[in-house]
Amino acid sequence: MLAAFSLCAVVSHAGGLQVGRTAPKLDTELADGRILFSRQLEGKVVLQYFWATWCPICRGELPQLQKLYEAYQPRGLEIIAQSLDDDPSAVLEFWRKGGYTFPVAMRSDETRAGFGPIKGTPTLFLIDRRGTVRLRRVGTLPDGALEAQIKALLMLQTQNGHVTLILVPDQLFASRVVVSDRNLRAVAAPTRSGSYILIAESSSTLKRIEAMLM
């Protein structure tokens, strides 16, 4: 039986997991039998995407999710497609024919309890590096909106108690905006890869930086 195994007690969200809440930490058995451990998701931006093979919107969005996965997985994005279908073999065949490479699982009872009821497909939860739900959406998003949210969250990291932003060259405008505000008390430093690390001194600074970027 395919299942997801909780590392801690799963709190049931009758109305669904809300923005601002901590996402459940689950070890997920994928449709092919492999286990995706929750520790493998620590420090990553995670997109939990609830879908079905019979959902036309989902079928149209999956190729776009594959492109996002290929572009941003090396920078810390993980996408988990949670299928609402009944037949895992049909889901695996659909996945193979589509050429999708990001993880796919059959929604388990633990996942149902942790994320709450799914009232429409697709439903997505975008979770930041600290495990907080930053976006919950039923249905499709405007073109480019999901990618913009993912890019913003990928810039945020926490290292040794300091909040950092990882800025690639095409995002240098963000470092100029932040550094120009002396009240934020943040310092930008270049890295060998050509990106910039923005180091902030407090969580309140993080919240202000996040508000400017989102």
N, C-alpha and C positions, 0 to 999 in steps of 0.2 A: 504494500500500500504506500502510495506517495504521501508524504507528510512534511510538516515543518516542525522543528523541535525547539521549544522555548528554552532560553538560558535562564529565565526568571519567570515569575508569575506573570501571566498575560492578563492585563486589565481589559475587560470587554468594553467596547465603545458602542453603545446601542445606537447612537446617532452618527457614528463614524468618527474616525480620528480627525481632530481639528488642527488647523494651523496654529503653531505655537506650542503644541504638545510634543512630547518625546516619542519617537517612533519605537515600536517594540523591537527588541533584539531577538531575532529568530535565526536558528540554523534551518536552512531551507533545502529540502530534497528536490532536486531538479527533475524535470520530466524524463531525463535520460538516466536517472539513478544516482548521479553525482550529488555530493552535498556541498552547498555554498554556506560556509560557516559565517556567523555574524562577525567574528573577529576579522574576517577578510574585508568587511565593509567599514571598519573603524577608520575614521579620518577621511572617508570618501563622501562625495556627493552621490546620493542614491535616488534613482527614479524607480518607484514601484508603479508599474503600469498594469492595470486590470483590464482584461480584454477577452475576446472570444473569436473563434474562427467564423462565427455566423454574424459578426458585427462589421458592416461595410465601412464604417468610419475607421475602425481599428485596422482593417486590412489596408486602407489607404494610408494610414499613419505609420505603420510598421517600417516601410522602406525609409521614411524620414528618420525614425528612431535608429535604424541601422547606421545611417550616415552620421548622426550625432554620436553614436557609440564609437565609431571608427575615428572620429575627429577628437573626441574628448576623453575616451577611456584612458589613454596614456597620461592624461593630466589629472586623473582621479575620479572620473565618472564611472558609476556602475548602473546598469539598467537591468531590472528584473521584471520580466513579463509574466504576470500571474494570470493563467488561463482559467476561465469560468466554464470551460468545456467539460464533458463527462469522460471522454475517451483520450487518455494520454497518448496512445499510439497514433491517433488521428492528428493530434497536436504536433507530435514529433515529425510526422510526414509533411504537414503544412510548413513547419519550421525548416525542414530540409529543402523542400521545393523553393521556398522563399530565399534561401541562402542567408538566413539570419544567424548571427554568431553571438549575440548577447544571451544571457541565461533565460530559460523559460521554465516555469514550474506550473503545477496544477494547484490552484488555491486550496489550502488545507484548512482544517477547523481552527488551528492556532492562528493562522493568518486572518481568517474571518473574525475571530475574537479580537485580535490586536488592531485591525484596521476598521472594523465595523462593517455593516452591510454595504454592498455595492448596488446602488439603485439605478445605475445606467452605465453603459460602456461607450467609449472608454472612460475609466476613472483613473486619475494619476495622483500620486503623492510625491512631491519633490522634497527631499530631506537633505539638510546641510551637513557639513563635516562633523558637527557636534551632535548629530542625531535628532535635530529639531525639524519638525515639518514646517516648511516654508511656503509651500503651495499645495492646495488641494483643488482638483478640477474635475468636473464631470463634463464630458464632451470635448470637442476640439478647441484648440487655442488659435488666435490669430497667427498668421505666418510670421515666423521669427521670434515669437514671444517666449516659447519654451527655451529656445537656444539662448536668448538673452538672459533668462533667469539662471540657466545652468552656468553660463560664462561668469556671471557675477558671483555665484556661490563658489565656483572653483578658485576664484582669486583669494578666498578667505581661508586661512590656515591658523592653527594654534600650535606654537612650539615653545616649550620651556616656559610656559606661563605668559608668553607674549602673543598678542594677536598680530598676525602678519597677513599681508596681501601679496599674492604672487602676480605680477603684472608683466605680460608679454609685450613686445614692442608696439603692437597695435592698440594697447590699452594704456599707453603712457599718459594720455590725457587724464586718466583717473588719478595718477600719482601727482600730477600738477595741481589738480583740484584739491586733493587732500592736504598736500604739503603747504599750500597757500593759506590754509586755515591754521593759524598758530595755536588756537585753542585745542586742536586735536592732538598736538604733541606727538606727531608721527615722523619717522625718519625713513627716507627711501634709500636703498643701497643696491647697486648693480650686482648681478651675478655673472658667472662665467658663461652661462647659456644665453646672455643677452636680455634676460628678464630682470625685473626689479622686485626686491622684497621690501615691503612697507611694514615697518615695525611700530606697533602702537602699544601704549603702556597700560591700558585698562579696558575692562569690558564695556564701560560707558562709551569709550572712544570707538570700540568696535561697532556698537549700535549706531553711532553717528555716521561712521564710514559706510556701514551697510545701507543706511537710509539714503546716502548720496549715490550709491551705486545701483540700487534696485529701481 
